Each structure stands twice: as C-alpha cells, then as structure tokens.
Amino acid sequence: MRKGEPEVVTGPVPMSDIQILYLDRSWTDYEYPEYIEHKFPSADEYVTWQVFAVQEDLSREVLEQGVNTLLLYHDGLRLRLEKRDGKWVQYIAPPDAATPFVWMDLSELARDERQDIIKSTLLRETHSLSLKHGPVVKYVYFKQGKEASGLLFLILNHIAGDGMSLQILGEDLLDVLTRLQRGEELLLPPKCTSIKTWSERIEACLSAEEWKQHLERLTAYNRSWPLPELITLPLDYPDEKSDEEPSARIQISLDQQETTALLEQAGKVWNVRLLDLLQTALVRAVAPWAGVSSLAICNVVPGREQVFEDINISRTTGCFAIGVLDVLRLEGEPRISPLADPNLVFAQLLLNSSRKLEMIYQSDGQEKYVSFYDRYNPQIMLALRRQAEIERPGPEKLLQLMPPENFPFMDTWVATKTLDCFAVLEPDQLRITWRFSPRYFKRSTIENLAQTYVQEIRAFIRPD
C-alpha cells in the first residue's frame, strides 16, 4: 500500500471535465462541429468484459469470498457517479453486504438450453450495472457439468475501469480463486495509489506553475501540425446499411521471426519506439487510400506512466487510458513522437480535466472555440500493448481466458465511420485487430487495408 493510503478508501473523488462532457454529451457554450460523430454508448451501457473457462468447479462460497476480497482491495470497484442539484459528483462508496455475483448451475440442462440461459442472463446482468446505485462490476459463473468447462464472466462498467484494469482484475481473480480452491492464504500485492488520491493530485496540478512549461511544449507541438485534411474516411456505404451488424473484426499478424526483427530494428536501425513504426506504417497505409497527405491518429495510451515519485497507479483499477492526438505527414520518416514524453501525456490529461485550461492553451482566437481534438477529428484509433499474463494459456491455470468472439451478443460498440486498430505484442507474434462497422465499410475494403498495413510494417524490417 502507498504511504498515507488507508486500508479501505472511501469518499469524494474529483471529476474531470472530459468525464462530464461524456456523461452529458454536451458542454455549456460549446458546440460540436457538425462532422463530429459520437461513437460511444451511454454511460451505464458502456461495459468491458472478460470470460474464462474454469477448469474446476467453483462453489458459491468460494466465488463469493473471492469477489468480496477484490471489492475491498480494489476501491475503484465501489465507484459511484450521480447528479446532485444539477452537478455531477463521484465518490467511492464504503463496502456493503451485497456481493455483485451470480452463480448458476446449468449442468442438468441440454446444450441449446444452456446457451439460451447464458445469453439472457448476461444481457440482464450487464444492464443491471449502475453508476449511480451500483454495482459497477458483476461476476457471473455458469456451472456446465462434466461435458463442458464452467464459464466465469467479469463485466465492468468502462467508466470505472479501462482495458488494463480488466487485465489486473483478471489476474487478481485468478490468484484469489486459485488460493481459495487450494485452501491457501490470500496474499495480494501491496495496494497502489487510489483513484481518489490520483484525482486529487490532478486537481492540484491544474494551477501548478511547474506544469506550465509542459503545457506550452504540448501546445507548440500541436500548432506545428499541418492543417486538418480529413473529415471522414472513404465509405463504401455513405448511407448507413442498417441491416448489417454494428461492428466486426479482422485480425492479421507478424510471425515470431518478423516480430523479433521489428523490435530489434526499431531501436538499432530506426532509433524509435515500436509505436512510432506502427504509426508511420498506419499513415502510409491509410493516407493514400483516404487521399490526404497527413493523418490524425488517436493513440490510446495506458495513462499510468510514472510522473510523480510518490504516485504509483500501475495496478490501480480505474479509467486511466487516454486518447492522445498525433498528426503525421505521409512523406515523413519514422521519428520518436514528442508525445513519448510522459510529461506531455500528463499535460494532455490536465487539459482534459479542465475545459477552462484547455481553452487558454488551445484557442485559435476565433469567436467559436473548437478544441484541437475536434478540429482534427481523428478517424483512426491505434492502441499498442503487451500481452498480459492472464491472456497466456497454461494447463495449470484454474482460469483460461476465452476469445470474446465466442459471445458476440456482449459487444456494446455502436456503428461508427471510424476505424480502430489494436496491436498486441505477444511472445510469438505481433497481433493486430482491426475493428470496423459493416454498416459503412465492406469487409473486403478493410481486409485490403489491413494487408497494406502489414506490408508497410514489414517494410521496416531490413534483411541481415
């Protein structure tokens, strides 16, 4: 536990303006440009989730004890948000007697009947999450008998936790349940800085003189970009094809040899990070297709980098991930982005936290203020991460992570005209998943784009 943190954290948590903007979908005296597309579901409907195949039967008592252990340990799982007198507030609620888990024995049912019950139960429990009343997390276990492994679902409201939070919760769930099953002592790692302390530090930094130089550096870099060119990507169906599914995925990869060579040459040959190569390749793949000479990219970064010596949020659950806008020219060679500096990422976080501060640094002097992000309106999102330990299969593991594609009805993404690119660095490959909406793009279009992207990445690998 960090110095000064109580065993169980409760109480008010400062809110950022970007949270309020998302919750209200609007901001006083601010009008979105007409081309801006709202691509996220409403707050209570916005969930992230994992599903595990359970290699041993879990009793109701073991699961309940495990869930209660995590609710005490991860204070962010008790986050609440509500409007009081027209103003949003958030706080961490104290532990209560209610345990957010469901345990169902389906072992006596036929397979088709089990599948129907699993689907209806998950949809019901997903909709039972509430930012105002709680819970913001739900654990659902289905016992399926000898012919099939049990299924354990971890469903988390995305406002209360990001993708890395889900990985942390999965790893802690595996550890806790394994120890309980074996009758061993529960030993979780020391607690990190709470979401409450982190939010209070952000609030204190909004007026801190020490961050002025970083805010000025960030603004200078923003103003060095070429003017915005792209309003929307080339759409196969400009009028939404509503009879299609809202989202679909295409997966491509580099093999182990290619991935190893790319990682080695990123630093030795190109003197950049892997992310810089992936960004450059993305521009070279997308910009010619879109008919532009530069491309705005939303890079989703973990937001957990060490910025303060006394703050460590590496294993804290919460929504720390931040979309950082970067703009690259098509003709440019790979370079380390200034946004590789954690101080500039934190400066962006400060601007996200205060619309007033953002306007001071980002205003272009026009009567109608539009933020840098909305001016460039990035149509491509890129997220790079390393594969988490919980994602690696092992015959000795009580919980084996399953692919989300097995449960498409759990997908809450809405149909959008933008593209998302997820890159996961695994021990034996670089796996890249493109998410798109078939309501706007033909699958063949994105398959061709994905193949072009891989070719551009491979072009950075020089023969020995």
C-alpha positions in Angstrom: 0.0 0.0 0.0 1.3 3.5 -0.7 2.2 5.6 2.2 -0.7 7.5 3.6 -3.4 5.4 1.9 -6.0 3.8 4.3 -6.8 0.1 4.1 -10.2 0.8 2.6 -10.6 4.1 0.6 -13.9 5.9 0.6 -15.2 9.4 -0.1 -15.4 12.1 -2.8 -13.3 11.8 -6.0 -12.7 15.0 -8.1 -14.2 14.7 -11.6 -12.6 15.8 -14.8 -14.4 18.0 -17.4 -13.9 15.3 -20.0 -15.9 12.9 -17.8 -18.7 15.4 -17.5 -18.6 16.0 -21.3 -19.0 12.3 -21.9 -21.8 11.9 -19.3 -23.8 14.9 -20.6 -22.8 14.6 -24.3 -22.6 18.4 -24.3 -20.9 21.3 -22.7 -22.3 24.8 -21.9 -21.2 27.3 -24.6 -19.6 24.6 -26.7 -21.0 23.3 -30.0 -19.5 20.3 -31.6 -18.6 20.7 -35.3 -21.4 19.1 -37.4 -19.0 16.4 -38.6 -18.2 15.1 -35.1 -19.6 11.5 -34.6 -20.4 10.3 -31.1 -19.0 6.7 -31.1 -19.6 5.5 -27.6 -22.7 4.1 -25.9 -24.4 5.8 -22.9 -22.5 5.6 -19.6 -24.5 2.8 -18.0 -24.4 0.8 -21.2 -20.6 1.2 -21.8 -19.0 -2.0 -20.5 -15.9 -4.0 -20.9 -15.7 -7.7 -20.0 -13.7 -11.0 -19.9 -14.8 -14.6 -19.9 -12.8 -17.5 -18.5 -13.1 -21.2 -18.9 -12.9 -22.6 -15.4 -11.0 -25.9 -15.1 -12.5 -26.9 -11.7 -16.0 -26.5 -10.2 -16.3 -23.3 -8.2 -18.6 -23.3 -5.2 -20.9 -20.4 -4.5 -18.9 -19.8 -1.2 -15.5 -19.7 -2.9 -16.7 -17.3 -5.6 -18.5 -15.0 -3.1 -15.4 -14.8 -0.9 -13.2 -14.1 -3.9 -15.4 -11.3 -5.2 -15.7 -9.7 -1.7 -11.9 -9.8 -1.4 -11.4 -7.9 -4.6 -14.1 -5.4 -3.8 -12.2 -4.5 -0.6 -8.8 -4.5 -2.3 -9.8 -2.5 -5.4 -11.5 0.6 -4.2 -12.4 1.7 -7.7 -14.9 -1.2 -7.9 -17.0 0.8 -5.5 -17.1 4.0 -7.6 -20.4 5.8 -7.9 -21.4 8.8 -10.1 -24.6 10.8 -9.8 -26.0 14.3 -10.4 -26.9 16.3 -7.4 -28.5 19.7 -7.8 -27.5 19.7 -11.5 -23.9 18.9 -10.8 -22.1 15.7 -11.4 -20.3 14.1 -8.4 -18.3 10.9 -8.0 -17.2 9.1 -4.9 -16.0 5.7 -3.6 -18.8 4.0 -1.6 -18.0 2.0 1.5 -18.2 -1.7 1.3 -21.7 -3.1 1.8 -23.3 -6.5 2.3 -24.3 -7.0 -1.3 -21.9 -9.1 -3.4 -22.2 -8.5 -7.1 -22.0 -12.0 -8.4 -24.4 -14.6 -9.9 -23.8 -18.4 -9.6 -25.9 -20.7 -11.8 -25.9 -24.5 -12.1 -26.8 -25.4 -15.7 -25.3 -28.9 -15.6 -28.6 -30.7 -15.9 -29.7 -28.8 -19.0 -29.2 -29.5 -22.7 -26.6 -27.6 -24.5 -29.0 -25.4 -26.5 -31.0 -24.6 -23.4 -27.8 -23.7 -21.5 -26.8 -21.3 -24.3 -30.1 -19.5 -24.2 -29.9 -19.1 -20.4 -26.3 -17.9 -20.6 -27.2 -15.2 -23.2 -30.3 -13.9 -21.4 -28.6 -13.9 -18.0 -25.6 -12.0 -19.3 -27.7 -9.4 -21.0 -29.8 -8.9 -17.9 -26.7 -8.7 -15.6 -24.9 -6.3 -17.9 -27.9 -4.0 -17.8 -28.1 -4.2 -14.1 -24.8 -2.2 -13.7 -25.5 1.3 -12.4 -23.0 4.2 -11.9 -25.5 5.9 -9.5 -26.7 3.0 -7.4 -24.0 0.3 -8.0 -22.7 -2.1 -8.7 -20.3 -1.1 -11.5 -18.9 -4.6 -11.7 -20.6 -8.0 -11.9 -19.2 -11.6 -11.7 -21.3 -14.3 -13.3 -20.5 -18.0 -13.1 -22.2 -20.8 -15.0 -21.6 -24.4 -13.9 -22.0 -26.6 -17.0 -21.2 -30.1 -15.7 -18.7 -32.7 -16.8 -19.0 -32.2 -20.6 -18.0 -28.6 -20.6 -15.9 -26.2 -18.5 -17.6 -23.7 -16.3 -17.8 -20.1 -17.6 -16.9 -17.1 -15.4 -17.7 -13.7 -16.7 -16.2 -10.4 -15.3 -18.3 -7.5 -16.5 -17.1 -3.9 -15.7 -18.5 -0.5 -16.5 -16.0 1.2 -18.7 -16.3 4.5 -16.7 -15.0 2.6 -13.6 -12.2 0.7 -15.4 -10.2 0.6 -18.6 -8.7 -2.4 -20.5 -5.7 -2.6 -18.2 -8.0 -2.6 -15.2 -9.7 -5.6 -16.7 -6.4 -7.4 -17.0 -5.5 -6.5 -13.4 -8.8 -7.8 -12.1 -8.5 -11.0 -14.2 -5.0 -11.7 -12.8 -6.1 -11.0 -9.2 -9.3 -13.1 -9.7 -7.1 -16.0 -10.9 -4.8 -15.6 -7.9 -7.5 -15.3 -5.3 -9.7 -18.1 -6.6 -6.7 -20.5 -7.0 -5.6 -19.9 -3.4 -9.2 -20.3 -2.1 -9.6 -23.5 -4.1 -6.3 -24.8 -2.7 -7.0 -23.7 0.9 -4.0 -21.3 0.9 -3.6 -17.9 2.5 -4.8 -14.9 0.4 -1.7 -12.8 -0.4 -2.4 -9.9 -2.9 0.3 -7.4 -3.8 0.6 -4.2 -1.8 -2.1 -1.7 -2.8 -1.1 1.1 -5.2 -2.2 4.7 -5.1 -6.0 5.0 -5.0 -8.1 6.6 -7.8 -9.1 9.2 -5.2 -5.5 10.3 -4.4 -4.7 10.3 -8.2 -7.7 12.5 -9.0 -6.8 14.9 -6.1 -3.2 15.2 -7.5 -4.5 16.1 -11.0 -6.8 18.7 -9.5 -3.9 20.2 -7.5 -1.7 20.3 -10.7 -4.2 22.3 -12.7 -2.9 25.6 -11.2 0.7 24.4 -10.5 3.3 26.6 -12.1 5.6 23.6 -12.7 3.3 22.2 -15.4 3.2 25.5 -17.4 6.3 24.6 -19.4 4.9 21.2 -20.4 1.6 22.7 -21.4 3.4 25.2 -23.5 5.5 22.5 -25.1 2.4 20.4 -25.9 0.7 23.4 -27.4 3.7 24.3 -29.5 3.8 20.7 -30.9 0.0 20.8 -31.6 0.5 24.1 -33.6 3.3 22.6 -35.7 0.9 20.1 -37.3 -0.3 20.6 -40.9 -3.9 21.8 -41.2 -6.7 19.3 -40.9 -7.5 17.5 -44.2 -9.7 14.5 -43.4 -13.4 14.9 -42.4 -14.4 11.3 -42.9 -12.8 8.1 -44.4 -13.9 6.8 -47.8 -17.1 5.0 -47.0 -18.5 2.1 -49.1 -21.9 2.9 -47.7 -22.3 6.6 -47.1 -25.9 5.9 -46.0 -25.7 3.5 -43.1 -26.6 0.0 -44.1 -28.7 -0.8 -41.0 -29.3 -4.5 -41.8 -25.6 -5.2 -41.1 -24.0 -5.9 -37.6 -22.7 -2.7 -36.0 -19.2 -3.9 -35.7 -16.8 -6.6 -36.9 -13.2 -7.5 -36.6 -10.3 -8.6 -38.9 -7.1 -10.0 -37.5 -3.7 -10.1 -39.0 -0.2 -10.8 -37.5 3.5 -10.8 -37.9 5.2 -14.1 -37.0 7.7 -14.6 -34.3 10.8 -14.1 -36.6 9.3 -10.9 -38.1 8.2 -9.6 -34.7 11.7 -10.2 -33.1 13.4 -8.4 -36.1 11.0 -5.5 -35.9 11.6 -5.0 -32.2 15.3 -5.1 -32.6 15.5 -2.8 -35.6 13.1 -0.3 -34.2 15.8 0.8 -31.8 19.0 -0.1 -33.6 18.1 0.9 -37.1 15.4 3.4 -36.9 16.1 4.8 -33.4 12.4 4.9 -32.5 9.8 3.0 -30.5 7.7 0.2 -31.9 4.7 2.6 -31.6 6.4 5.1 -33.8 6.9 2.5 -36.5 3.3 1.4 -36.2 2.1 5.0 -36.5 4.2 5.7 -39.6 3.1 2.4 -41.3 -0.5 3.4 -40.5 -0.2 6.7 -42.2 1.4 5.1 -45.2 -1.4 2.6 -45.5 -4.4 4.9 -44.8 -3.4 8.3 -46.2 -3.2 7.3 -49.9 -6.5 5.4 -49.6 -8.1 8.5 -48.0 -6.5 10.8 -50.5 -4.7 13.0 -47.9 -1.0 14.0 -47.2 -1.2 13.8 -43.4 -3.2 11.8 -41.0 -4.6 12.5 -37.5 -4.3 9.4 -35.2 -5.8 8.9 -31.8 -3.2 6.9 -29.8 -4.7 5.3 -26.8 -2.0 5.1 -24.1 -2.3 3.5 -20.6 -2.0 6.8 -18.8 -0.2 5.0 -15.9 3.3 6.2 -16.6 5.3 7.2 -13.6 5.2 11.0 -13.4 5.4 11.5 -9.6 7.7 9.7 -7.3 5.0 9.3 -4.6 2.3 8.1 -7.0 2.0 4.6 -8.4 -1.2 3.6 -10.3 0.3 0.7 -12.2 -2.1 -1.7 -10.6 -5.0 0.6 -9.6 -8.4 0.0 -11.2 -9.9 3.0 -12.9 -10.3 4.6 -16.3 -6.7 5.9 -16.8 -6.3 5.3 -20.5 -6.2 8.5 -22.5 -6.6 9.2 -26.2 -3.6 11.3 -27.3 -3.9 13.1 -30.7 -1.0 13.0 -33.0 -0.7 14.1 -36.6 1.9 12.6 -39.0 2.8 13.6 -42.6 2.8 10.9 -45.3 6.2 11.7 -46.6 7.8 11.7 -43.2 10.3 9.1 -42.0 9.8 7.3 -38.6 10.6 9.5 -35.7 10.1 9.5 -31.9 7.0 11.5 -31.3 7.3 14.3 -28.7 4.3 12.6 -27.1 6.6 9.8 -26.0 7.4 12.1 -23.0 5.1 11.1 -20.1 5.1 14.8 -19.0 3.4 15.8 -22.2 0.8 13.0 -21.8 0.1 14.3 -18.3 -0.2 17.8 -19.7 -2.8 16.5 -22.1 -4.6 14.9 -19.1 -4.6 18.3 -17.4 -6.2 19.9 -20.5 -8.8 17.0 -20.5 -9.5 17.7 -16.8 -10.3 21.4 -17.3 -12.1 22.9 -20.2 -11.1 26.4 -19.0 -7.4 25.4 -19.0 -7.8 23.8 -22.4 -9.3 27.0 -23.9 -6.3 29.0 -22.6 -3.8 26.9 -24.5 -5.8 25.7 -27.5 -7.9 28.7 -28.5 -7.2 29.9 -32.1 -8.7 33.3 -31.4 -11.9 32.5 -33.3 -15.3 33.6 -31.8 -16.4 29.9 -31.7 -13.9 27.8 -29.8 -13.1 24.3 -31.1 -10.6 22.0 -29.4 -7.6 20.6 -31.2 -9.0 17.1 -31.0 -12.3 18.2 -32.6 -10.6 20.3 -35.3 -8.6 17.3 -36.4 -11.4 14.7 -35.6 -9.1 11.6 -35.9 -10.7 8.8 -37.9 -8.2 6.2 -36.9 -7.5 4.9 -33.4 -4.3 3.0 -32.6 -3.7 1.1 -29.3 -0.5 -0.8 -28.6 0.0 -3.0 -25.6 1.9 -6.1 -24.4 0.0 -9.3 -23.9 -1.0 -9.6 -20.2 0.0 -12.7 -18.1 -3.7 -13.5 -17.7 -4.0 -13.9 -21.5 -1.4 -16.6 -21.8 -2.7 -20.1 -21.6 -1.3 -22.6 -19.2 -2.5 -26.1 -18.4 -2.0 -25.4 -14.7 -4.2 -22.3 -14.6 -7.6 -22.5 -12.9 -8.9 -19.8 -15.3 -8.3 -19.9 -19.1 -9.1 -16.7 -20.9 -11.5 -17.2 -23.8 -11.8 -15.2 -27.0 -14.6 -12.6 -26.9 -15.7 -13.6 -30.4 -17.4 -16.6 -28.9 -20.0 -14.3 -27.3 -20.8 -11.6 -30.0 -24.1 -10.6 -28.2 -21.9 -9.0 -25.5 -20.5 -6.4 -27.9 -21.7 -3.0 -26.9 -19.9 -1.0 -29.6 -22.0 1.2 -31.8 -21.7 1.6 -35.6 -19.3 4.3 -36.5 -17.5 5.7 -39.6 -14.1 5.4 -37.9 -11.6 2.5 -37.6 -9.9 1.1 -34.6 -6.6 -0.7 -34.7 -5.5 -2.8 -31.7 -1.9 -4.1 -31.7 -0.9 -6.7 -29.1 2.7 -7.7 -28.6 2.8 -11.4 -27.7 5.8 -13.6 -27.1 5.5 -15.3 -30.5 3.8 -12.6 -32.7 2.6 -9.1 -33.2 -1.2 -9.5 -33.4 -3.2 -6.6 -35.0 -7.0 -6.5 -34.9 -9.0 -4.0 -37.0 -12.5 -3.2 -35.8 -14.9 -1.6 -38.2 -18.6 -1.2 -38.9 -20.0 -3.3 -41.8 -22.7 -0.7 -41.9 -20.2 1.7 -43.5 -17.4 -0.5 -44.9 -17.2 -3.6 -47.0 -15.2 -6.4 -45.3 -13.0 -6.6 -48.4 -12.1 -2.9 -48.1 -10.8 -3.4 -44.6 -9.1 -6.7 -45.4 -7.1 -4.9 -48.2 -6.3 -2.0 -45.9 -5.1 -4.4 -43.2 -2.9 -6.3 -45.6 -1.4 -3.0 -46.9 -0.7 -2.0 -43.2 1.2 -5.3 -42.6 3.2 -4.8 -45.8 4.1 -1.3 -44.6 5.2 -2.6 -41.2 7.3 -5.4 -42.9 9.0 -2.7 -45.0 10.8 -1.5 -41.8 12.4 -4.9 -41.4 15.8 -4.9 -43.2 17.4 -8.2 -44.2 20.5 -9.2 -42.2 
